[in-house]
């Protein structure tokens, strides 16, 4: 398998999901398939944003919202894996996942009882575990502590994982973009963990990459204020797939190619997957669901009955807005996931303690959030020591911050316009990609955009191509007989931009123009996909450095884009010029003669 499959499968699932969501919105409205708000209740988000009395409500929306988004996600996934290659012995996994999707779709149209849902979930989970040999075989806590699981107990544990995963994703689906973003981050972290241990992309290509693409296409319409919900069809299917992926990783499964067929099989190489590291990749849904169910059981209530004690409800109650609450969950998911992955990424440093710290911190955050009073953050914001007060919110900005902002903006321009001095003659593959991106950006520059999603996506991809090109060659400058590597100076620009952006964000946190949508946050982690490409590509193009540079650059771009509406258009033109230069240098022999 080549790295090109990663890109093709991702963009296929992303494109079909993106195109099918508007159709699902139309069908849901025509058939009156809506997720209705709780009658006569005001959500916490509305209470905070509109200064009206708050009444407890499990649902955060106040208008009927179509709930067929799961159809687009599932269709995008299956179309993608059908067009490309599908492992022959994974058919049962995909079929059982479709049963979960159908169960959720029926529940979206005609509400089913919790007992019926749980019964069908159990039968489906048992079927896929038993007939696909997905029983848990070992549980590893560290390199020295591994327990072998008996066959029957392994079946029970695997079934529990799948059922728990389905209901965890269903329970976390309480805010716009939350469930989709949580699964996208969780699947990405699990994929990275799997890749670090196996250096094998095959399982990720046929399983997680099409899921990531399909979710990202759906999230374009699911970010607050949402145009569509994924519904139980989407949450059931995603929960099932996440549960199966957890088992595949714990069982050390990989996909191999035999006689032009892709086969799912147990890896012959013993890989190291600590259970705590795996759990931390899905920290918020796992620990939040466990916490809520324990509370309900202690109180003698039905553990499957919905209430408002989930972590995202607590964030809303504390005073965060809808979008802020979603971003906080995203951030914590990534933070705890990194703590879990560190021992695998850096085994030479003996970091086995970081997953334990991650588990303790995640449990503390979830338990402590329930204890905080209503409007805690709103009360805290009145203290200037912690945050800029609300009186300073708005478009006004001090002279100091104004020049600070200008400095960040021109640093970004310098990073992108350094291409003629740093790129040199790049490999032909990069120049072809640059030429294609330049043409796409030329064609889209005059298209009126209702939001910044596509613009952010284009610039994220274009800037990543530019950074790869700028790092393709070592360029030296000689001053008074001493040679200096320009790449080192280029690195200093990113270090400066990182710290400058971080402190600028802190100082302007409460200003109304500084609004980062959840989709922007998710797009910022797209450069990490570079780390899932084959090792030879990573080594040749130094993709570990490029991923870090891309993250810093994209974060800086987003902190400035809301204040200056034309800022992204300027970046768009700069990217076109730099991409065209790269293409002309390699493909047309353009040269600068000094």
MARLUM-92754 format. One record per residue (C-alpha): z, y, x; residue in one letter; chain. Coordinates in pm, whole numbers, padded with zeros to 5 digits. Last residue first. Layout:
<sites>
> z,y,x,code,unit
> Z,Y,X,A,A
...
</sites>
This chain:
<sites>
> z,y,x,code,unit
> -00873,03698,02264,X,A
> -01120,03488,02066,X,A
> -01010,03388,01715,X,A
> -01195,03084,01585,X,A
> -01350,02963,01259,X,A
> -01509,02620,01307,X,A
> -01612,02574,00943,X,A
> -01400,02269,00850,X,A
> -01105,02317,01085,X,A
> -01059,02695,01099,X,A
> -01217,02755,00758,X,A
> -00971,02527,00579,X,A
> -00666,02674,00752,X,A
> -00783,03031,00684,X,A
> -00849,02946,00316,X,A
> -00492,02816,00282,X,A
> -00351,03136,00437,X,A
> -00558,03368,00214,X,A
> -00488,03169,-00103,X,A
> -00116,03150,-00022,X,A
> -00102,03529,00026,X,A
> -00275,03582,-00310,X,A
> -00022,03358,-00495,X,A
> 00269,03520,-00308,X,A
> 00150,03857,-00440,X,A
> 00125,03711,-00791,X,A
> 00475,03564,-00752,X,A
> 00616,03910,-00677,X,A
> 00441,04081,-00968,X,A
> 00734,04038,-01210,X,A
> 00982,04173,-00957,X,A
> 01343,04111,-01060,X,A
> 01285,03755,-01178,X,A
> 01093,03642,-00867,X,A
> 01350,03729,-00602,X,A
> 01602,03444,-00628,X,A
> 01318,03201,-00700,X,A
> 01129,03275,-00378,X,A
> 01439,03232,-00162,X,A
> 01509,02890,-00313,X,A
> 01145,02791,-00257,X,A
> 01154,02893,00109,X,A
> 01481,02714,00186,X,A
> 01369,02393,00017,X,A
> 01029,02405,00187,X,A
> 01185,02449,00533,X,A
> 01411,02147,00476,X,A
> 01122,01929,00359,X,A
> 00901,02047,00647,X,A
> 01163,01950,00907,X,A
> 01191,01595,00767,X,A
> 00813,01589,00731,X,A
> 00746,01600,01106,X,A
> 00368,01563,01042,X,A
> 00306,01253,01255,X,A
> 00657,01110,01224,X,A
> 00679,01145,00847,X,A
> 00325,01016,00804,X,A
> 00402,00708,01018,X,A
> 00724,00650,00826,X,A
> 00548,00617,00492,X,A
> 00616,00893,00236,X,A
> 00955,00903,00069,X,A
> 01077,01198,00278,X,A
> 00795,01412,00139,X,A
> 00943,01350,-00207,X,A
> 01228,01573,-00086,X,A
> 00988,01865,-00124,X,A
> 01023,01817,-00502,X,A
> 01391,01920,-00493,X,A
> 01312,02287,-00564,X,A
> 01106,02187,-00865,X,A
> 01427,02057,-01022,X,A
> 01604,02392,-00982,X,A
> 01302,02578,-01118,X,A
> 01306,02341,-01416,X,A
> 01669,02433,-01479,X,A
> 01573,02802,-01507,X,A
> 01706,03048,-01250,X,A
> 01796,03388,-01394,X,A
> 01879,03675,-01159,X,A
> 01755,03959,-01376,X,A
> 02081,03967,-01570,X,A
> 02302,04035,-01270,X,A
> 02612,03817,-01259,X,A
> 02529,03626,-00939,X,A
> 02405,03928,-00742,X,A
> 02648,03910,-00449,X,A
> 02645,03529,-00442,X,A
> 02263,03511,-00455,X,A
> 02230,03763,-00172,X,A
> 02478,03556,00031,X,A
> 02271,03238,-00010,X,A
> 01939,03413,00037,X,A
> 02050,03572,00366,X,A
> 02194,03245,00491,X,A
> 01874,03049,00425,X,A
> 01637,03330,00525,X,A
> 01803,03366,00866,X,A
> 01781,02991,00929,X,A
> 01421,02996,00809,X,A
> 01325,03279,01045,X,A
> 01507,03105,01331,X,A
> 01286,02801,01279,X,A
> 00974,03014,01325,X,A
> 01116,03146,01653,X,A
> 01154,02786,01768,X,A
> 00802,02706,01653,X,A
> 00674,02991,01873,X,A
> 00766,02793,02185,X,A
> 00831,03035,02472,X,A
> 00670,03017,02817,X,A
> 00799,03235,03104,X,A
> 00552,03405,03338,X,A
> 00643,03755,03230,X,A
> 00594,03658,02863,X,A
> 00394,03344,02777,X,A
> 00350,03236,02417,X,A
> 00329,02870,02328,X,A
> 00195,02702,02013,X,A
> 00284,02338,01943,X,A
> 00054,02209,01672,X,A
> 00092,02062,01324,X,A
> 00397,02269,01220,X,A
> 00201,02555,01065,X,A
> -00016,02306,00878,X,A
> 00287,02131,00726,X,A
> 00433,02470,00630,X,A
> 00109,02574,00465,X,A
> 00088,02250,00264,X,A
> 00450,02302,00150,X,A
> 00367,02661,00050,X,A
> 00078,02538,-00166,X,A
> 00285,02268,-00340,X,A
> 00576,02499,-00426,X,A
> 00332,02779,-00513,X,A
> 00148,02559,-00760,X,A
> 00468,02424,-00920,X,A
> 00624,02770,-00952,X,A
> 00308,02906,-01114,X,A
> 00295,02610,-01348,X,A
> 00656,02664,-01460,X,A
> 00656,03045,-01453,X,A
> 00619,03108,-01824,X,A
> 00355,03223,-02074,X,A
> 00095,03230,-01797,X,A
> -00223,03432,-01825,X,A
> -00492,03270,-01615,X,A
> -00621,03515,-01353,X,A
> -00481,03329,-01051,X,A
> -00563,02983,-01183,X,A
> -00913,02928,-01043,X,A
> -00825,03085,-00707,X,A
> -00511,02870,-00689,X,A
> -00708,02553,-00754,X,A
> -00971,02648,-00494,X,A
> -00705,02723,-00230,X,A
> -00528,02394,-00309,X,A
> -00852,02200,-00256,X,A
> -00922,02377,00075,X,A
> -00565,02317,00195,X,A
> -00591,01947,00109,X,A
> -00916,01929,00307,X,A
> -00754,02115,00601,X,A
> -00459,01876,00598,X,A
> -00685,01571,00618,X,A
> -00898,01732,00892,X,A
> -00602,01768,01128,X,A
> -00504,02131,01205,X,A
> -00676,02366,01449,X,A
> -00424,02641,01527,X,A
> -00151,02655,01266,X,A
> 00091,02896,01432,X,A
> -00074,03236,01482,X,A
> -00325,03227,01194,X,A
> -00056,03071,00966,X,A
> 00213,03335,01025,X,A
> 00123,03491,00688,X,A
> 00346,03250,00496,X,A
> 00661,03304,00704,X,A
> 00593,03678,00735,X,A
> 00559,03721,00358,X,A
> 00889,03534,00308,X,A
> 01061,03761,00563,X,A
> 00909,04059,00381,X,A
> 01084,03955,00060,X,A
> 01418,03887,00226,X,A
> 01415,04231,00394,X,A
> 01320,04403,00068,X,A
> 01615,04236,-00109,X,A
> 01854,04356,00160,X,A
> 01702,04704,00124,X,A
> 01780,04700,-00251,X,A
> 02120,04540,-00197,X,A
> 02227,04835,00023,X,A
> 02078,05093,-00214,X,A
> 02277,04946,-00502,X,A
> 02103,04772,-00790,X,A
> 02043,04861,-01150,X,A
> 01851,04601,-01355,X,A
> 02154,04474,-01544,X,A
> 02505,04359,-01473,X,A
> 02742,04604,-01308,X,A
> 02972,04628,-01609,X,A
> 02985,04247,-01623,X,A
> 03199,04239,-01311,X,A
> 03070,04099,-00982,X,A
> 03259,03776,-00926,X,A
> 03575,03653,-00758,X,A
> 03757,03965,-00636,X,A
> 03605,04165,-00918,X,A
> 03834,03988,-01165,X,A
> 03683,04018,-01514,X,A
> 03461,03719,-01433,X,A
> 03763,03489,-01452,X,A
> 03813,03560,-01823,X,A
> 03451,03475,-01897,X,A
> 03483,03166,-01678,X,A
> 03785,03040,-01874,X,A
> 03627,03113,-02212,X,A
> 03806,02829,-02389,X,A
> 04088,02679,-02181,X,A
> 04055,02425,-01901,X,A
> 04198,02074,-01946,X,A
> 03865,01904,-02024,X,A
> 03718,02038,-01698,X,A
> 03999,01873,-01496,X,A
> 03896,01520,-01597,X,A
> 03527,01570,-01514,X,A
> 03580,01762,-01191,X,A
> 03858,01527,-01070,X,A
> 03650,01215,-01137,X,A
> 03359,01367,-00942,X,A
> 03587,01469,-00654,X,A
> 03748,01124,-00626,X,A
> 03411,00947,-00633,X,A
> 03263,01182,-00373,X,A
> 03564,01147,-00142,X,A
> 03527,00769,-00156,X,A
> 03153,00805,-00091,X,A
> 03231,01025,00216,X,A
> 03476,00781,00381,X,A
> 03206,00547,00512,X,A
> 03083,00827,00739,X,A
> 03090,00630,01067,X,A
> 02862,00870,01259,X,A
> 02595,00621,01373,X,A
> 02520,00514,01016,X,A
> 02364,00855,00937,X,A
> 02138,00816,00632,X,A
> 02324,00516,00492,X,A
> 02672,00667,00535,X,A
> 02540,01004,00400,X,A
> 02394,00862,00077,X,A
> 02712,00875,-00132,X,A
> 02804,01229,-00028,X,A
> 02441,01327,-00098,X,A
> 02471,01184,-00450,X,A
> 02788,01383,-00511,X,A
> 02608,01707,-00421,X,A
> 02286,01620,-00605,X,A
> 02468,01533,-00928,X,A
> 02696,01836,-00888,X,A
> 02394,02066,-00861,X,A
> 02221,01917,-01166,X,A
> 02543,01941,-01372,X,A
> 02585,02305,-01267,X,A
> 02219,02373,-01352,X,A
> 02267,02238,-01705,X,A
> 02580,02447,-01761,X,A
> 02404,02759,-01631,X,A
> 02113,02708,-01872,X,A
> 02341,02683,-02178,X,A
> 02569,02968,-02072,X,A
> 02899,02909,-01895,X,A
> 03215,03015,-02076,X,A
> 03464,02731,-02036,X,A
> 03357,02584,-02370,X,A
> 02999,02548,-02247,X,A
> 03122,02371,-01933,X,A
> 03350,02145,-02141,X,A
> 03059,02044,-02365,X,A
> 02862,01948,-02054,X,A
> 03151,01730,-01935,X,A
> 03176,01540,-02261,X,A
> 03468,01605,-02495,X,A
> 03267,01718,-02797,X,A
> 03257,01394,-03002,X,A
> 03026,01100,-03071,X,A
> 03157,00767,-03204,X,A
> 03080,00480,-02965,X,A
> 03438,00435,-02841,X,A
> 03565,00412,-03204,X,A
> 03909,00571,-03198,X,A
> 04249,00424,-03107,X,A
> 04357,00732,-02910,X,A
> 04364,00537,-02585,X,A
> 04024,00388,-02673,X,A
> 03875,00733,-02732,X,A
> 04009,00869,-02402,X,A
> 03880,00564,-02213,X,A
> 03534,00608,-02373,X,A
> 03523,00976,-02272,X,A
> 03621,00908,-01910,X,A
> 03378,00617,-01868,X,A
> 03093,00824,-02012,X,A
> 03172,01117,-01779,X,A
> 03210,00887,-01479,X,A
> 02871,00719,-01524,X,A
> 02670,01018,-01657,X,A
> 02804,01254,-01384,X,A
> 02789,01022,-01082,X,A
> 02442,00872,-01112,X,A
> 02362,00868,-00737,X,A
> 02737,00832,-00690,X,A
> 02724,00480,-00835,X,A
> 02482,00359,-00566,X,A
> 02693,00502,-00285,X,A
> 03008,00347,-00437,X,A
> 02841,00003,-00456,X,A
> 02747,00007,-00087,X,A
> 02379,-00088,-00038,X,A
> 02315,-00236,00313,X,A
> 01996,-00431,00357,X,A
> 01955,-00796,00456,X,A
> 01587,-00853,00530,X,A
> 01428,-01136,00332,X,A
> 01390,-00898,00041,X,A
> 01420,-01051,-00304,X,A
> 01089,-01045,-00485,X,A
> 00874,-00834,-00716,X,A
> 00510,-00934,-00662,X,A
> 00202,-00715,-00626,X,A
> -00120,-00915,-00623,X,A
> -00408,-00866,-00377,X,A
> -00341,-01213,-00227,X,A
> 00029,-01133,-00180,X,A
> 00158,-00774,-00178,X,A
> 00534,-00721,-00175,X,A
> 00770,-00537,-00408,X,A
> 01136,-00514,-00304,X,A
> 01469,-00638,-00440,X,A
> 01796,-00594,-00248,X,A
> 02007,-00713,-00541,X,A
> 02197,-00383,-00558,X,A
> 01865,-00196,-00561,X,A
> 01710,-00411,-00834,X,A
> 02033,-00387,-01038,X,A
> 02036,-00007,-01026,X,A
> 01665,00000,-01115,X,A
> 01735,-00217,-01421,X,A
> 02005,00023,-01540,X,A
> 01784,00328,-01480,X,A
> 01499,00165,-01675,X,A
> 01726,00085,-01970,X,A
> 01873,00436,-01975,X,A
> 01523,00589,-01961,X,A
> 01410,00377,-02254,X,A
> 01715,00445,-02468,X,A
> 01712,00819,-02383,X,A
> 01341,00854,-02467,X,A
> 01343,00669,-02798,X,A
> 01682,00819,-02882,X,A
> 01527,01164,-02891,X,A
> 01331,01323,-02605,X,A
> 01389,01665,-02756,X,A
> 01118,01927,-02820,X,A
> 01055,02301,-02790,X,A
> 01375,02362,-02591,X,A
> 01525,02704,-02528,X,A
> 01630,02587,-02272,X,A
> 01406,02349,-02075,X,A
> 01250,02067,-02279,X,A
> 00887,02181,-02280,X,A
> 00829,02174,-01902,X,A
> 01085,01895,-01894,X,A
> 00831,01651,-02039,X,A
> 00593,01676,-01741,X,A
> 00888,01639,-01504,X,A
> 01006,01329,-01689,X,A
> 00665,01159,-01667,X,A
> 00630,01232,-01295,X,A
> 00979,01105,-01211,X,A
> 00925,00788,-01416,X,A
> 00589,00727,-01245,X,A
> 00760,00758,-00902,X,A
> 01057,00537,-00995,X,A
> 00903,00201,-01073,X,A
> 00567,00104,-00924,X,A
> 00576,00342,-00627,X,A
> 00952,00310,-00565,X,A
> 00928,-00069,-00547,X,A
> 00645,-00041,-00291,X,A
> 00788,00234,-00071,X,A
> 00959,00018,00191,X,A
> 01169,00176,00465,X,A
> 01435,-00074,00345,X,A
> 01770,00107,00380,X,A
> 01656,00469,00382,X,A
> 01395,00389,00114,X,A
> 01652,00241,-00125,X,A
> 01883,00543,-00085,X,A
> 01587,00777,-00136,X,A
> 01489,00590,-00450,X,A
> 01847,00601,-00579,X,A
> 01858,00977,-00518,X,A
> 01524,01033,-00694,X,A
> 01625,00810,-00989,X,A
> 01950,01004,-01028,X,A
> 01781,01345,-01000,X,A
> 01514,01257,-01257,X,A
> 01771,01085,-01480,X,A
> 01998,01391,-01477,X,A
> 01702,01623,-01536,X,A
> 01581,01427,-01837,X,A
> 01931,01400,-01985,X,A
> 02010,01770,-01934,X,A
> 01682,01940,-02023,X,A
> 01825,02112,-02330,X,A
> 02187,02009,-02374,X,A
> 02355,01702,-02527,X,A
> 02168,01404,-02382,X,A
> 02468,01289,-02172,X,A
> 02567,01040,-02443,X,A
> 02224,00874,-02460,X,A
> 02204,00853,-02080,X,A
> 02545,00684,-02072,X,A
> 02457,00456,-02366,X,A
> 02152,00309,-02195,X,A
> 02329,00285,-01858,X,A
> 02625,00102,-02008,X,A
> 02397,-00151,-02178,X,A
> 02205,-00210,-01852,X,A
> 02518,-00230,-01635,X,A
> 02697,-00458,-01884,X,A
> 02405,-00701,-01882,X,A
> 02411,-00702,-01501,X,A
> 02787,-00767,-01497,X,A
> 02762,-01052,-01749,X,A
> 02471,-01217,-01567,X,A
> 02655,-01189,-01234,X,A
> 02966,-01342,-01391,X,A
> 02758,-01642,-01495,X,A
> 02603,-01685,-01148,X,A
> 02919,-01631,-00941,X,A
> 02933,-01300,-00745,X,A
> 02951,-01297,-00365,X,A
> 03181,-01019,-00243,X,A
> 03100,-00800,00057,X,A
> 03347,-00609,00277,X,A
> 03259,-00553,00644,X,A
> 02954,-00324,00612,X,A
> 03129,-00153,00323,X,A
> 03189,-00198,-00050,X,A
> 02915,-00452,-00116,X,A
> 02876,-00639,-00445,X,A
> 02664,-00952,-00429,X,A
> 02445,-01159,-00664,X,A
> 02406,-00937,-00970,X,A
> 02196,-01120,-01228,X,A
> 01839,-00993,-01246,X,A
> 01672,-01335,-01254,X,A
> 01385,-01208,-01473,X,A
> 01454,-01459,-01755,X,A
> 01832,-01413,-01763,X,A
> 01859,-01039,-01695,X,A
> 01565,-00941,-01918,X,A
> 01688,-01151,-02209,X,A
> 02054,-01054,-02173,X,A
> 01960,-00682,-02179,X,A
> 01741,-00728,-02487,X,A
> 02010,-00922,-02676,X,A
> 02281,-00670,-02582,X,A
> 02070,-00366,-02675,X,A
> 01979,-00526,-03007,X,A
> 02348,-00583,-03091,X,A
> 02454,-00236,-02970,X,A
> 02193,-00066,-03188,X,A
> 02286,-00274,-03494,X,A
> 02657,-00203,-03444,X,A
> 02601,00171,-03394,X,A
> 02425,00197,-03731,X,A
> 02057,00295,-03747,X,A
> 01918,00636,-03842,X,A
> 01562,00632,-03975,X,A
> 01298,00824,-03779,X,A
> 01488,00877,-03453,X,A
> 01659,00537,-03485,X,A
> 01319,00372,-03528,X,A
> 01204,00547,-03209,X,A
> 01522,00439,-03029,X,A
> 01465,00074,-03115,X,A
> 01098,00103,-03018,X,A
> 01193,00247,-02676,X,A
> 01446,-00029,-02621,X,A
> 01179,-00287,-02712,X,A
> 00943,-00109,-02469,X,A
> 01200,-00157,-02192,X,A
> 01199,-00526,-02279,X,A
> 00821,-00536,-02233,X,A
> 00838,-00347,-01899,X,A
> 01100,-00584,-01760,X,A
> 00904,-00885,-01893,X,A
> 00586,-00765,-01719,X,A
> 00760,-00730,-01382,X,A
> 00619,-01062,-01254,X,A
> 00260,-00936,-01232,X,A
> 00343,-00620,-01039,X,A
> 00128,-00338,-01189,X,A
> -00140,-00150,-00998,X,A
> -00317,00176,-01093,X,A
> -00444,00268,-01437,X,A
> -00176,00055,-01603,X,A
> 00109,00205,-01396,X,A
> 00002,00557,-01497,X,A
> -00065,00481,-01864,X,A
> 00273,00310,-01886,X,A
> 00469,00604,-01743,X,A
> 00290,00880,-01933,X,A
> 00324,00683,-02258,X,A
> 00700,00640,-02204,X,A
> 00755,01011,-02136,X,A
> 00524,01127,-02415,X,A
> 00691,00899,-02671,X,A
> 01035,01015,-02555,X,A
> 00946,01368,-02662,X,A
> 00951,01264,-03028,X,A
> 01252,01469,-03135,X,A
> 01119,01790,-03293,X,A
> 01392,02060,-03306,X,A
> 01564,02192,-03622,X,A
> 01738,02522,-03538,X,A
> 02096,02598,-03426,X,A
> 02103,02390,-03105,X,A
> 02419,02282,-02919,X,A
> 02498,01969,-03117,X,A
> 02858,01846,-03097,X,A
> 02990,02153,-03273,X,A
> 03326,02323,-03248,X,A
> 03331,02661,-03415,X,A
> 03288,02978,-03209,X,A
> 03306,03329,-03352,X,A
> 03018,03559,-03257,X,A
> 02959,03745,-02929,X,A
> 02585,03667,-02910,X,A
> 02565,03494,-02569,X,A
> 02914,03341,-02568,X,A
> 02925,03232,-02932,X,A
> 02565,03116,-02921,X,A
> 02648,02889,-02627,X,A
> 02962,02764,-02797,X,A
> 02757,02653,-03097,X,A
> 02808,02797,-03443,X,A
> 02855,02559,-03732,X,A
> 02741,02565,-04094,X,A
> 02554,02240,-04075,X,A
> 02535,02058,-03744,X,A
> 02183,02112,-03610,X,A
> 01896,01881,-03716,X,A
> 01699,01671,-03470,X,A
> 01363,01667,-03642,X,A
> 01100,01418,-03755,X,A
> 00937,01613,-04039,X,A
> 00614,01407,-04025,X,A
> 00398,01715,-03956,X,A
> 00658,01874,-03731,X,A
> 00699,01553,-03532,X,A
> 00322,01509,-03508,X,A
> 00267,01863,-03373,X,A
> 00551,01838,-03120,X,A
> 00420,01496,-03013,X,A
> 00074,01645,-02954,X,A
> 00228,01926,-02747,X,A
> 00412,01657,-02539,X,A
> 00101,01447,-02473,X,A
> -00063,01673,-02215,X,A
> 00244,01704,-01992,X,A
> 00319,01332,-02013,X,A
> -00042,01249,-01927,X,A
> -00042,01489,-01630,X,A
> 00296,01384,-01486,X,A
> 00218,01011,-01515,X,A
> -00114,01058,-01335,X,A
> 00029,01304,-01082,X,A
> 00302,01064,-00971,X,A
> 00076,00757,-00963,X,A
> -00183,00937,-00748,X,A
> 00070,01090,-00507,X,A
> 00260,00769,-00437,X,A
> -00061,00566,-00428,X,A
> -00187,00793,-00144,X,A
> 00102,00671,00072,X,A
> -00079,00346,00129,X,A
> 00000,00000,00000,X,A
</sites>
